[in-house]
């Protein structure tokens, strides 16, 4: 009986050592793949000007000829950037309009003329001041927008308080 027990313990020890060697080999192989792929990975896309940064000067007008500029910002202002050619933009239009209606400060939708169905976007934004501009227009350039949709809250000095792909949740 003790011989059988010793053989079983020896076999179990051998299997444990074998398992440890296999696991260490797999970990080593994964690390080598990680090192090779690490140089190929692209950095996360930068959506717009970073938090705390100042938005560049800009001057534009809404579709109803209301002037908008960084110098004229008062309080916290909400900007939403949309491309009619972007399906995610269409999904967030209603949320942006509802948030803009509840926002205590000014709110502007910036729609970029880059194709797509502009009238549908404008209809979905009814009641929200809209700035219609060409790609790389003055507002999107000032905010450094590199992807759509983009939502940015700025203070009256033009400092970015919030930035992201989701409509910001306003705290009452």
Secondary structure, 3 states (H helix, E strand, C coil): CHHHHHHHHHHHHHHHHHHHHHHHHHHHHHHHHHHHHHCCCCCCCCCCCCCCCECCCCEEECCCCCEEECCCCCCCEEEEEEECCCHHHHHHHHHHHHHHHHCCCCEEEEEEECCCCHHHHHHHCCCCEEEEEECCCHHHHHHCCCCCCEEEEECCCCEEEEEECCCCCCCC
